[in-house]
Every structure is written in structure tokens, then in C-alpha cells.
Amino acid sequence: MEQQQPERREGRSFPERKGQKRKLEEGAAASSEDREISTDGGGDAILNEIAAQVSVLNSAFSWQESDRAAAKRATQVLSELAKNAEDLVNVIVDGGAVPALMTHLQAPPYIDGDVAQRPFEHEVEKGSAFALGLLAIKPEYQKLIVDKGALPHLVNLLKRNKDGSTSRAVNSVIRRAADAITNLAHENSSIKTRVRLEGGIPPLVDLLEFSDSKVQRAAAGALRTLAFKNDDNKNQIVECNALPTLILMLGSEDAAIHYEAVGVIGNLVHSSPNIKKEVLSAGALQPVIGLLSSCCPESQREAALLLGQFASTDSDSKVHIVQRGAVRPLIEMLQSQDVQLKEMSAFALGRLAQDSHNQAGIAHSGGLGPLLKLLDSRNGSLQHNAAFTLYGLADNEDNVSDFIRVGGIQMLQDGEFIVQATKDCVSKTLKRLEEKIHGRVLRHLLYLMRISEKSIQRRVALALAHLCSPEDQRTIFIDENGLELLLGLLGSTNTKQQLDGAAALYKLANKSMALSPVDAAPPSPTQRVYLGEQYVNNATLSDVTFLVEGRRFYAHRICLLASSDAFRAMFDGGYREKDARDIEIPNIKWKVFELMMRFIYTGSVDITIEISQDLLRAADQYLLEGLKRLCEYTIAQDITLENIGGMYDLSEAFHAMSLRQACILFILEHFDKLSTMHGQNQLVQRTIPEIREYFCRALTKSTTNLQSLRL
């Protein structure tokens, strides 16, 4: 059975990818020359503003201070327009901003007459990288920007610190270049490859050790994107010796840094077993486990997902993860308000629960309750990962009692599961638990059913009704009083308890009937003799005549004597009919009497629902048990929610055991609907003594039959 692995994210979720623009904006407002650009004006005014700024960029590529100031301001204006009104991105690109901004990703050349000073050094390049990064948020412009030649310039900007410069401006331009690469490569495998071919990965790895934390974060973010589903990029990142630094970054006090670092590692190990082994060998396990207790939910999510990936390596990894303290924080995460956090922790626990050494530990640490609660989630992936983890825990017989004690069986049975895979997983979990209800597990459950508080006793009885084997039913429900616990639920004033009790009893009845159906009535002690169809109402050799509704019905005493004790008493006893030639039948219709006699002569008869009740009355009067059972069977096919009360009364009036059994099973099967109908609760309370008698008889007989089969 497959576990659903949560989708690993390529881009940033700190902030989320949709908030990447805001991340790029960080620090932009801190510039003293930034100003808010209004987008409330008319369309023509905005078009004119964009055209003016593009014109400035096209004409101001020099070291002259006025040109540099104008170019810097132009990049700021375009950036403000792009971030304040996303629909303007198309207008900016259509206005020719991309090639104009591209030009300013590099320093202008020196020409004769330029002064030695470099006004706004790095700042125009930073502004251009920032603006292009904003434009690249729209996927349709990623290729355009790259095709215009942005990547070589952005890679060169990553190296601006190589000449020994450490100013704030240098830090900013490097960070903006890394962020622009992140956006250009996001979900674009071709551009990821082109970044590698342009030599972008080695400088990004070097920047992981940069002194400025924002640069570290930006470099890690770019590497995270470049590593996602690109094996060649992954390999180069590892070959550039990024792992030791990334592992150190996991321990950073800066949440943004350890979030990006764990994201890079996660993308590196995704679907790459060899890199996964290298990461573990480099000492990543304990720092990742440490992030489970981070105050940063994003890092917690990534750490849990990464541990789930580590746990798929081999059994040793699963055991080491648990030994190093991952279980308790993962269980705490299950109770978070963050749906994604719960999903990731359920995924990790699901992987860990596939190892037998971990299963009891997860349950003992309190994992069962939170996992069972997640079955009520409306998130299909979260629900499935919780179900998969429970499936793993059910494999350990030490967990069976805990499953039952916390009400897990009812939650598994009652859950509304979104996808078929989850339904299948839950079915297999219940099957796993069922296979373990024997030996010491059963003895422990019976012990709990004897000494625990009433609510636990009832949960045990409910679970055993669904899970126990037929050979143990008598011990559990007769000898150990489990039946009384279920009947107590059925007689409760709590509707949920009544429903649970009815469902358990119906399941128990089906199991016992499958082994040995309860006889509807004892067979007649009289040996049957059937004369055959040709003698029905035939005067030939007839020695007795019945008068029914004024009509004569010819019969034969020898056949009637053999058919039932009632006719034997009539013809052999001291009744006046003994020697009578004509016997009047005052209370039975001709059609009913004819069918009854046809059964006596042939042993079979077709019974319609319309005549079945009158025929049942006649069969009861003349002690024709075989005919009575046939009538009861026909009547039972017509039981409905509306007539169940009348049918039960009928079964009592004529001591119709088979019909009464059918009524009992119908009540148990359809209790959920009956419980909402006026007056039906009284019917349930009336039937409880009969239900008790039925189960005592059924369970005792089924066990006896099972023992006979074994002999």
C-alpha cells in the first residue's frame, strides 16, 4: 500500500511563492530615495510614465552622476509600478523595459573624461535586478528575460564581493541577483539548466558562507529552486561542498536561514538515494530533528517532510530518527492549527511506523489519539497520511488494546473518507486488527472488559463484536458478559450509543449465522408422507371431506395423520371429528385451506405475500411447522420501516420464531433510520429480552457446531 507523499515545494513558502514579490521588496522601502508611485491615474498617464522611465534607462548608461541618479530612479519607479499593480507587469514588458533593464545589470564602461568616482556604484545594478525579478514572477516572461541575456550578468553580480568589497550596496546587489535567479528558474527546468551552464551554482554555494545573513538566505533560496527535480544541478551543488555549510545553517537562530537551508537539503535528497546517504553521513539528522521544535512553522514543515524522506532509506534510519527524539515533537505537530504542518508530521510518522520497533513507541507516546482525530479532516491528503500511519501502528499487537481503549475501532468504522485509497487503507487496518484478536491480545481485552470503567468496557465489547472470530463469541459475549454490555448500549437514552450497540449486534448476528443459522422451529416429530399432487382434492380413495366456505374438499386420513400432531389428535383422539365423514372448517378461506392441503400432500407450495399471513395463521392452528416456516420467510421479505412493529406483533401472536428473528435483524440493521421515527424506540425496548434470548441461543449453538466440525 502506497503512502501519499506531500508535494515538495520548489519555491519559497517563507513567504509563500505568491508572496515572492513581497520578499523581493524587503529593504526596498529602506532606501531614502524610494518614493511611492501612484497607479490611480489614467491609463495614458501610466503608459507615459513607463515610456519615460524606459527612455531614461536607454539614454543614461554612463558613469556621469546625473545619468546614474536618473537610471537608479527609473529602476525604482518601474519596480514600484510592478509591485503595486501586478497587471501593469504586461504593460512594463510591452513598453520595452526588459532590454533597458538588462543593460543596467552591468556597470557602464569608462570613457575619456569620466571622473574616477563611481556614483551609485552597485545601486543601479541592484535596482535593475530587483525590477527584473518582479517581472519574472509571471512565468510567461521568464524565458524572454533569459533569452535577452540576463543570466550571465546576474551570475557576475553574484561575484561582486570578489574584489574585497563588503559595503551594504554590494550585499544588496548580490541578494537581488540571487532573488532574480530564483524567480527566473522557478518551475522552469530549462532555465535551471541554463543557470548551471552559465556557472551560477558555484558562486551561490560560496555565498552560503557570506557574512550577511540576508545574502545567505537569498543564495540558499536560489539553490533550493535550482535543486528541485534537476539531478545535474543537485550533483553540482553537492560537488561544490555545499552540504557542510547547509547543515550548519540548520542550527541558525535566524528562522529564515534555517528554513531555506532545510528546503535546499530537502530538494537535494528528493528522489536521490545517493545524495540522501551523503546528507545523513554529513550529520544532518540531529539538526533536522531539532527543527521540529522550531518556532518557525515553515521550518517545522520542511523538517518533518525531510525526516519522512530520510525514513524511507532503510530500517536503521527509521530507528535512529526515533532514538534521537523525533516522535514527541512530531506528535505535538499533529495537534497544530496548521493543516500543512499536520500533514507533514503525519507523513513522517507514517514512514516511521513501517518499522516494527517504532510502532509501539509512537502509540505509547500518545500518537493514536491525534492521528484518529485527523480522520475527520476534510483535507484528503492529511486524512490519508493519518490513515496510513494508523495502518502501520495496527501491525503491532501491543497497540491493539490502545486502539480499542481510545475508541479507534468506532472512529475507523464511522469515518467519512474522501478518496478511495484512504477507504482501502482503513479497511486493511481493521483487517490487521481483526487478525490479532487472539491469544494474549484477547486475554488483555477480556481483562479490560472486566475491570475497566464502563466506557472502556463498552468500547471493548463493541470492538470485539466486529473483530473477534466466531469461535470466541461465546466466551466473550456469554461467559464474559459482553452481550449485556451491548444490550446496555441498545437500551441507552443516548442515540449514538444505541446506534453503536445495534451495529455491533447486527455484525455479531451475521457472524454467528454464517457459521450456524438458528433454526426457525424444531422439525415435526412425525414422519412425513407425501401422496403427491394428483391426490389433492381428489375423491379417489378419499375417506374424509372438509366443508370450507360451503365447498367440499376431499382428503385422505392417512396423509393428514402423518402431516401434523393437530390432525393426529383430530383423528386418533377423542374429538368428534374422529369418525365424522364431513368436517366443517369455519374460520379458514377456501384458497388458504387449499394451499395448506397442497403443502400436506406435496411438501411444497408457492406463497404470495397477499395470502401469507392468513396461511401462517392456518399453519399455526394445525401445527404445520414446515409450512409455517415458508410463510414466515415470505412475510419477512415484506418487512419495512413502516410495518416492522406490526410484523413483530405478528411473530409474537403465532410464536413465529423465524419471523421474529428476521424482525430482530431488521431492527438492528436499520436502527439508524428507525431511531428517527416516532414511537419506534418503544419497539426497540420491547425487543431487548428477545434479542438477548436470540443471541444466547445463536452464540451457544454456533460454538457447539464449530466444535462438532473440528471433531
N, C-alpha and C positions, 0 to 999 in steps of 0.2 A: 504494500500500500504506500502510495506516494504522499509526502508531506508538501504542502504548498509553501514554497519559499517566498517571503515577502520580496517585492521588487526592489532591487538595489538601485539607488538613485545615482544618476551620473552627475548632475549639477548640484548646486548648493541648496541646502534647506536651512541654512543659518546665515541670513534669512532664506526663505524658500526661493526656488527658482523664479517664481513670479515676482519676487522682491529683489531680484538681482539688480534692477535699476537702482533701488534704494541703496544697495551696498556700494555700487559704483559712486553714488552721490556722497558717501561718507567723506567728510573732510572738505568737500567742495564748498560748502557754505562757510567754512572757516577762513577762506581766502578773503582778505579785506576788500578786494576789488570785485567780488561776486556781487551781482545785483539781480533782483527778481525781474524777470521779463514777462510782461503781461501777454496773455494769449486771448484776452477778451475782446480785442479789436476785431475789425472786419477782416475777411479773408485776404483782401488785397493788401492791407497793411502788413499782415504776417508774411505774405509772399514777398513783398518788397523788403521786409526786414531780412528774410533769409537770403534773398538775392544780394543784398548789400553786404552781408557778412561773408558770403562765398566770394564776392568780388574782392573784399579786403584780403582774404586768405590767398587769393590768386595773385595779388599785386604786392603783398607785403612780406615776401620771403627774402629777408636780408637781416644783417646784424644792426641795422640802424635802430636806435631806441624807439623811435616813433613807430616803425614797422613792427617791431617786436611787441610793443604795447597794444597796437591795433590787432595784431594776429592773436594775442592772448585773449583780448576781449571778444574777438569773433568766435573763438572756440567756446568761451563761456556762454555766449548768447545762444549758440546752436545747441549746446548741452542743456541749457535751461529750457529751451523750447521742446527738445526731445523728451525730457523727463517730466515736464509739466503737462504735456498733451501728447499722448502716445500716437494719436492719429496724425500728428504733424511729422512723424518719422518719414512717412512716404513722401511728404512734400519736401522735406530737407534733402532726402536722397535724390528725388527728381530734380531738385534745384542745383545739382552738381556738387554737393558738399563732400562726397566721398573722395574724389581725386584731390580736391582742395585740401582737405584734412590730411590726406596721405602725404602730401608734400611736406607738411609740418611735423611729421613723425621723426624727422631728422633735422639736425642743426643746419642752418643756411651756410653756404660757402663764404670764405673770406675773399674779399676783392680789394684791390688797391684803394686806399683811402679810408677803409674801416678802422675804427679805433680798436685798441687791444681789448677793451672791455667787452663783456658778453652780457648785455642786458637781458633780464628774464631768462637766464640760462636754465634749461630743463623745463620751464613752466609752459612754454608754448607746446612742446612735445607732449607734456603731461596732459594738457587740455585737449590736444588732438586725439591722443589715445583714449581719454575719457569719453569724448564725443563718439568716436568710432565704436567703443564698447557699448554705448547706449543704442546706437543704430543696429548693432549686431544682435541685439535681443530679439529682433524679428528674424526668424530663420531664413526668410527669402533674401536677406541682404548679406548673409554670411559669405556666400561664395563670391558675390560681387566685390566685397571689400578685399577678400583674399586674392581674387584674380587681379585686382588693381595693384597688388604688390605690397600689401600691408605686413605680411608675416616677417620678411627679412628685417624690416625697420623695427617691428615690435621686439623681435629677438635681440637686436642690437641695443634697444633700450633696456633690456634686462641686464645688460653688461655695463651700464653707466657708472657702476661703482668700481670698475676695474682700474680706473686711473687714480684711485685713492680718495675720490670724493665721497664725503659722508654727510652732506648737507640734507636738510629736510626736503629740499627740492629734488635731490637725487632719489631719496627714498620714495617720494610721491610719484615720480615718473616711472620708476621700476614697478611700483604697485599697480599703477594704472595700466601699464603694458601687460602685466600678468593677468589682470582682470579682463582686459580686452581679448587676450588669447583664450581665456576661459569661455567667454561668450561666443567667440567665433567658432570654437571647436565643439560647443555644446550640441550633443546628439547629431554630430556630423562626422562620420567615420573618415571621410576623405580628408577633411581639414585636420583631423587629429594626426593622420599620417603625414600630412604636409608640414605640420609643426615639427614633427620629429626630423623629417628630411631637411628642414631649414636649420636644424641644430638647436631647437628650443628646449629640449629636455635637460641637457647638462647644466645650463645656467639656472634653470628653475630648481634643480636639485641643489646647486650651490647656495641658492637664496634661502633654503630651509635653515641655514645657519646664520642668516643675516641678523644683525643686531636689532633691527627694528621689527617689532612683533607684527605690525600690520603687513610688512613685506613678507615675513614668514607665512602669514596666513594666506596672502594672495598667491604666493608660489605654491603652497600646498593645495589650494583650491584649483589652480590650473593643472597640477599634476593629477589631482583626483579626476578631473574631466578627461584628461588625456589617457588615463589608465583604463577608463571604463570600456570594456568589451573591445580592447585593442591589444592583442598579445604582444606585438612587436614593441609597442610603447611600454607595456608592463616590463618586458625583459630589459629594455634600455634603462628604465628608472631603477630597477634592481641592480643592473650592472654599474650604474653610476654611484652605487653605495648609498642609496637614499634610506635604506631600512634603519640603520642605527640612529640617524637623526630623527626620523619619523617616530621611532619608539620612544626616544627621549621627549619628543613633543607631546606624547600621550600624557606625560606627567606634568605638563604646563599648568600653571594656575590660571592662565587665560583660557576661558571656555572656548573662545573662537578658534584658538590654535589647536587644542586637543580634539575639537570637533572635526576640523579639516584633516588632521593627521590620521584619526581613526577612519575617516572616509577614504583617504588615499589607500591605506592598508586594506580596507575592505574591498575596494575596487581591484587592487592588485591580486588578492587571493581568490577573487570570484572566478570560478571555473578554471583555476590554475593550481592544481595539486602541488606541483613542484615549488611554486612561489609560496604556497601556504606552509610547506615544510620549512622553507628558509625563514619565513616570518616567525614561526614558532621557535626555530633554532636560535634566532636572534634575540629571543627573550621578550616577545610581545605579549605573552599570555597574561602575566600578572598585571601589567599596566592596563590592559583592556578590561580585565575583571574589575580593576579599581574604578574605571569609568562608569560602572553600573551604579555606583553611589555618587556620581557627579550631580551637581546642582543644575547641570545643563541637560534638559530632556533630549535635545538633539544628539548629544554625545552618548547618552544612555541608549538611545535607539540604535545608533550605529554600533555601539559596543555589543549589545545583545545580538544584533544580526551577525556581527563578526564571530561571536562565540558559537553561534549556530553553525557557521561555516567551518570553524575550527573543529567542531564536534563531529563533522562528517568525515574527518580524515581517518581516524581509526579509534578503536576502543580505548586505547591509552589516553588519547586526548580527552575523550569524554570523562574519564575518571579523574584526570588531572584538573580539569575545569571545576569539577565538583569539590575535589580535595582543597582547592585553593580558594574556596569560599564564594562561588558564583551563585549557588542555589538561592540563598535567602534574599539577596537583592533582586534577583530575577522574580521571585515570588512577590516581593513588595511592588515591583513594577506592574504585575498583573492587576493590582488594585488602583493603578493610576487613573486619572481622568483622561489622559492622553490615549486615544484609540491606537495610534501607531506604536506607542511605547508598549502597550499591552500586547499588540500583535507580535512585535519583535521578541519580547520576552517569552511569549507562548511558543514562538518558533524555536528559540534556543532551548527551552525546556523540553520541547518535543524531540529535538535531536538528542539531548542528554538522556531522555527517558528510554531510548532504544538500547541502553546498556543495563543489564540486569543488576549491576552493583549500584546504580544510581536510582532505580525505581523506588525502592523503599525509602531512600533518603529524601527524595523530593516530596513524597507523601508525608513522611514523618515531620518534615519542616513546614508543613501547613499548606502544601500546594494544591491539594484536592479541592478544597472549598472555592478558592478564587477561580480555578480552572472550570469547575462546574458552573459557576455563575456566568462565565463568559459564553456558555452555550446559549444564553438568552440574548447575546449580541445580535444586532441587525447587520453587522459587518460580516460578510460571508467569509473573507479570508481569516479574520480574527476567530470566528466561530470554528472554522475548520482546523486551525492550528491548535486551538484548545482541545478539540475533539481528538486530534492526532496524539497529543501529549497524554490524554487520558487513556487512549488505546495502549500506549507504551506502559503506563503505570499499571494497567489491568493485567499485564503479563506476569506480575509478581504476586504470588499468593499471599504474601504478608500484607498486601494492600487491600485485599478483598473485603475484610471486615470494616476497614476505614471507608471504603466506597459506600458500603451499606449503611454504616453508622451515620454518615452525614447526609443520607438521603440521595446518594448519587444514582441509584438504580432508577428511582422515580424521575429524576431530572433527565437522565438519558432517554427514558421512555416517553416523557411528556414534551421534550424539546421540539421546537419548530425549526427545522434545519433548512437553510437556504439553497444549498447546492446538493446534487446527488452524491457527490464524493463524500460529503460530511455525513449524509444519511447512511451510506455504506460503512463508513468508519465507525459510527455509533453502533450499528448492528454487529459489527465484528467485535467491538468492545464488550457488548453484552454477551456475545457468544464466548469470548475469552473468560469472562467472569463465571458464566454458567459451567464451563469445563472445570472450574476449580472448586465447585461446591461439593466437596467430599473430604474424607479423612479429617485431618486436623483443622482445616478451614471450617468444615461443617460443625465439628465439635465446638469450636470457638463461637460460632454463630449461635448454636443452641445454648451455650453458656450465657451469651449476651441476652438471648430471648428469655432466659430465666431470671437473671439478676439485675438487668439494667432498668433504668426508668422507663415508664410506659411508652414514651415516644420512640425510644430506641427499640424496645421490644416490637412495636408495631412496624417499624421500618424493616426490621429483620424478617418478620413474618411476611410482609409484602414482597420483599426481595426474593425470599425462598419460594414463594408461590410461583414466581416467574422463572426462577433459575434452577430449582432443585430437580433431581432425577426422580422418575416415578417410584423407584424402589425405596426412596427415603421419605415419601409423602406421609405414610402412616406414622413413622417415628416423629416427624416434625409437627404434623398437624393434629394427630390424635394423641400420641403418647406425650408429646412436649407442649400440648395445649395451643399450638399455633392457630388452629381453626377458631378458637374462641377470640383470639386477638383480631382476626379478620372479621368475624361476625360483630365484634365490638365496634369496628370501624363502620360497618354497614349500618349499625343501629345508631350511629352518632348523629348529632344535630348539625355537624359541620359537613357541608356539601362536598368539599374536596376530599375529606376522609371517607365519605360514603362512596364517592367515585373510585378512589384508590382501592377500597375494600372490594367493591363489585368487580373491578377489572382483575384483581388478584384471584378472586374466587372463580371467575369465568375461566381464567387461564388454568387454574388448578383442575377445574372440571374437565376441560379439554384434554389435559394430560392423562387424567385417570380414565376417561372414556376411550382414549386411543389405545390404552393397554387392555381395558376390560369394560365394555359398555355395561351399564347397570340394566338388568332385565326389567322390562316394564311390568311383568307379572309372572308368577310361577306357572309352569305348564300344568295343564289339566292332568290329574292322576288317571283319567280314563283313557284307555287305548282308543285311538281314532280309527274309524272305519268309514270310508267314503264309497257310497254306492255309485256315484257318477252323475253327470249332467242329465242323462236320459231318464233318470227316475225322479227328477224334480217335478212336483205337482203332477205325478203320473199315477193314474188309478190302478195300473197293473200291480198286482200283489199288495196293494195298499191295504193297511189294516187299521188306519185311523184317519179321520178327516177333521180339519180345523175350519171353523167358520170365522172368516175375517171380513169385516165390513159387508156381511151378507153373502159373501162368496165362499165356495168350497176350495180348500187346499188339501190335496191328497198327500199322505205321508206314510212312513213305514217305521213302526215302533223300534225295530232293531237298530236302525240308523240313529234314531233320536236317543235311544238309551246309551249308545256309545259316544254321543256328542257332548254331553254335559251332565253334571250332578243334578241340575234342576230337572231335566227330563227323566233321569233315573228315579228321582223322588216322585215325580208325577206318575210314572207308570209302575214302579215297584213298591211304592209306599202305600200309605193308607188314604190317599186322596181319592176323591170321587171320580177323577179322570182315568183312574186305573183301568176300569172296564168299559168306559164310555166309548162309543163308536164315533160320535161327533163331539168335538170340544170347541167351545166358543172362546175366541180371543177378543176381548172387548176394547183393549187400550192400545192396539198397535195397528197402524195403517197397512193396507194390503201391500204396497210397494216395499215397505220396511220389512214386513214379515216374509215376503218372497225372497228378498236379499238375504235375510237371516237363514232361511231354509236352504237357499242355494249354497251358502257357505258350509252348512252342515253336510250337504251331500257332496260337495266338491273340494272343500278346503280352501277355496279362494273366491274372491268376489271383487268387482270394481265398485269403488265407493266414491260418490261425488260429495263435494263439500256441502251441497244443499241438504243431503239426506243423512249426513254423517252423525249429527247429534242425536237424531231420532233412532238411528241404528245403534249408536252407543248405548242409549237407554235400554233398548231391547236386548242387546248383548249382555248388559249388566244384569238385567232381570233374569235371563236364562243361563247365566254363568258361562257364557261362551268367551273364554279368555282370549283365544286366538282372534276372533272377530273383533273383540273389544280393542285389542292392540292395533288392528288395522284401522279401526275408526279413530282411535287416538292419534295415530300417525297422520291421517288425513286432516283431522281437526287442527293438529299442531302446525300444519302448513299455512293455516289461515290466521295465525296469531299476529295481531298488530298492536301498535301502541295504544290504539283506542279501545280495543276489546280485551286486552290482557287480563283485566280484572274479572270480566265475565268468564273467560276461559279458565282462570284459576278456580273460580267458584264451581264451574262445571266439573273440573278434575276432582274437587273435594266431594261433590254430590254423588259421584259414581265411583269414587275410590279409583280414579283413573291414574295409576302411578306413572305411566309413560307420558301422559299429557301433563301431569303435574311437573315431572322432570323437565319437559320442554318449556313450561311456563317459567320455571326457576331459571333455566339457562337464558331464556329470552330477557327476563328481568335483569339478570347480571350483565348480559351483553349490551343491552340498550339502556342501562341505568342513567347514562348522561342525559338522554332525552326524557326519560320518564321522570327524572328528578325535577324537571321544569314544568311538569303537568300537574294541574290541580288534583289533589286527592290521592295521587299515586304513592305518596310517602307512607300513607297508612297501609297500602297494599304491601310495601316492602317490609314494614314492621310485622305484618301478619305472617309473611312467608319465612321469617328468620328461623322459627323452630323447624319448619320443613327443610330449609336449606341445611340446617345442622344435621338433621336426620339423613338427608340425601348424601352429604359428604361423609358422614360416619360410615354409611353403608358402602359408598363408592370406594373410599380410600382403603377400607378394610378388605373389600373384595379384590381390588386391583393388586394389593400386596400379596394376598393369598394366591392369586392367579400367577403372579410373577414367580413366586416361589415354586409353584407347581411346574411352570415351564422349565425352570432350572433343573428340577429333578428329572 
